[in-house]
Amino acid sequence: MSDLNSVNVIGRLVRDVEVRYTQNGTAHSIFSIAIDRSVKRNEQWENETSFVDIEVWGNLAESIRKYSGRGKRICVNGSLLQKKWQKDGVNHSKICVLANSVQLIDRVQSNSQNSTASSQKAQVQNAPQTAPQQNYDDDDLDIPF
């Protein structure tokens, strides 16, 4: 029996989504979303923000870039993925979300759309994905350390 690996997160895109392409032409993107939550400290409620990296492949990456942008809210359904690499002989690892589907809660408006279009929701899905085995280096990842 395998373990359950499923995650759903809603947050705001930290920056516009950038898409890169593999040598065989497959679209790929890694971007971050900011997730806010309220915590009570010393009888005061404060906002606390967590940043989560999301990895998407194929048409899903291209659709998110096209229909969403910095500050827009999205809902991501996927699985946790641990990436491991070595730099200067030191082992590093990082956990991100490998997206299976994304719901665009806030869409980018084009000039032809009216102001009510931003409240529309769009659903973008891919078949369940597995990230290709790759050796990652610092040029491929936005690593906070």
Protein Blocks (a to p, Z undefined) as FASTA:
>chain_A
ZZddddddddddfbdcdddddfkopacddddddddddddeehiacddddddddddehjll
mmmmmmgcehiacddddddddddddeehiacdddddddfbdcdfbacddfkbcfklmmpc
cdddddddddddddddfklpccfZZ
